[in-house]
Amino acid sequence: MQLFHFSFMVGLLASVSCGIVGSYVVARRITYIAGGIAHCVLGGIGAARYMQVVHHWDRFDPLYGALIAGLLAAMIIGVVSLRAKEREDTAISAIWSVGMATGILFIWGTPGYSADLQSYLFGSILTVGRSDMMLTGLLGVIVVVCALAFYQQFVAVCFDEEFSRVRNVRTNFYYLVLLALTALTVVLLLRVVGIVLVIALLTLPSAIAGHFSRTLWQMMGLAILFCAILTASGVALSIRTDLPAGATIVVLSGAAYLVVTVGRGLARYWPRRKGVRA
Amino acid sequence: MNEPVVEFRNVFFSYGPWSVLEDVNVSIERGDMTSIVGPNGGGKTTLLKLVLGLLTPTQGSVKLFGGDPVLQRARAGYVPQHWNFDMQFPVRVIDVVLMGRLNGNRWLLPYRSADKAAAENALEEMRLSDLRKRSFSALSGGQRQRVLIARALAGDPEILLLDEPTANVDAVAEEELHELLHELNERMTIVMVTHDLRFVHKCVSRVICVNRHVAIHPTGEVTHETIASIYAGEMRLIRHDHVCAPGEQH
């Protein structure tokens, strides 16, 4: 039971950063960038694993590799999108697939069975331990402090970049910080849902929250709540049914998003119908 | 204190190989109500962005309040095109107006009470106080336009630069906007990009016609011929486009 206790704690801790950064990502419409960063991270994981096994860099945990690769990807995509906006999507696709390919090459070159590869691709929240909890907590604190300290600037830059520049806000700097925070959040969600499913957890709870929010901080608060509920119930469900936890969490999130979106659509449709009849 | 508020001297601007403005010489005096007209793609918005230091001229110099636009632009209020916003973005009217109080020199900021007071004043002046808690996306085009003007006013500007304030706005809202801008002109310089030549004729003191080159006219001198000459390229394409002539109704 101690084991599952960590799972819930990591899930809750990850939800906080996930809700905050996810709201920025959804509002600024950069989920595709988040996807690129997430997949590129495999390159860092593969490289770190290779160094561990082949060169005995024992302390070089794959998560550190993920962190470096994620931040690097964020900076490259960020600079391209600031310097050559029209090439942004090409750059993202390139980073996305080249990062993954690099990871695969490293893993192929690493002797021994790479069972934990699966856990990075699809998450392994049921097997997290104390050290994962510490790392998630630490990254979480960094993300939350940055994201809240610069709240006004982030909102302004996301809403109207040009106007913010006229007010002499350093918009490029804040945009890059936002991408860096996205990279940190992706890494801290790795243990929960894995590379392939990270975007779902980053965007779906925030997108659900967006339906009920008039301000970005409301959206963040609700997104944290939804993310926590979905993660916890996903974990609980997968313990009961022996289904993979990451995928369960994501399918639950998708179902919730569908229900809320359709529900909102109907709610908007019906009163109008009644109004017409009256 | 007689220096022009805005001054273009031999300004050229191009996006890569595409020349947008050529040899522009314009100055705008304090208290002027100037409007920039011209065909689409003629360089009107580019002119505004040069004034605000959002773009840098390829050649020549642009001065705002006698200095570098980047250093002076905090004294200007910018009102961008109001339909270019993400309508899903969760933000309230008051939050948008408060953005006018942003300041690059302040790092960690919750807004202070002075900021809130300035934002409330600006809202009231734009007759929006009732809507302050409304979602920005729930507003009509005209209301949204007024919110963006209020945002610019919150920064206490000496010059207001507006990009197509009356486009995509219904007739009543348009009339109201004209009134508000007229009032504002009593205390600040106003420059706006517009298609609305009826308004130009009624209220504006000077017209800058842009189609790669720039010609300046006092309003009285804007005749059918001047309009025809700047719109020449377009009018050949769309023959009935001469509704732009002053006096004629849209």
Contacts between the chains, C-beta under 8 A, distances in Angstrom:
chain1	res1	chain2	res2	distance
A	27	B	86	7.8
A	27	B	88	7.7
A	27	B	89	5.6
A	27	B	90	6.5
A	29	B	86	7.0
A	149	B	108	5.6
A	150	B	108	7.7
A	152	B	98	7.8
A	152	B	99	8.0
A	152	B	102	6.9
A	152	B	109	5.6
A	152	B	110	7.3
A	152	B	111	6.9
A	153	B	102	7.2
A	153	B	109	7.9
A	155	B	91	6.9
A	155	B	95	7.0
A	155	B	99	7.7
A	156	B	99	4.7
A	156	B	102	5.5
A	158	B	89	7.4
A	159	B	85	7.5
A	159	B	86	7.7
A	159	B	89	5.7
A	159	B	91	5.8
A	159	B	96	7.3
A	159	B	99	7.1
A	160	B	80	7.1
A	160	B	85	7.3
A	160	B	99	7.0
A	162	B	54	6.2
A	162	B	78	7.6
A	162	B	80	6.2
A	163	B	78	5.9
A	163	B	80	6.4
A	163	B	99	6.6
A	163	B	151	7.4
A	164	B	99	7.3
A	164	B	102	6.4
A	165	B	54	6.2
A	166	B	52	5.3
A	166	B	54	7.0
A	166	B	73	5.3
A	166	B	74	7.8
A	166	B	76	6.9
A	166	B	78	4.6
A	167	B	74	6.7
A	167	B	99	7.3
A	167	B	100	7.4
A	167	B	102	4.1
A	167	B	103	6.4
A	167	B	104	6.6
A	167	B	155	6.9
A	168	B	70	8.0
A	168	B	73	7.2
A	168	B	74	5.8
A	168	B	102	8.0
A	168	B	103	6.8
A	168	B	104	3.0
A	168	B	105	7.3
A	169	B	102	5.4
A	169	B	103	8.0
A	169	B	104	5.3
A	170	B	104	6.5
A	210	B	88	6.8
A	210	B	90	6.2
A	213	B	90	4.6
A	214	B	90	5.9
A	214	B	91	7.8
A	214	B	92	5.5
A	214	B	133	7.8
A	214	B	135	4.8
A	215	B	90	5.7
A	215	B	91	6.4
A	215	B	92	5.8
A	215	B	95	6.3
A	216	B	90	5.4
A	216	B	91	6.8
A	218	B	90	7.0
A	219	B	90	5.1
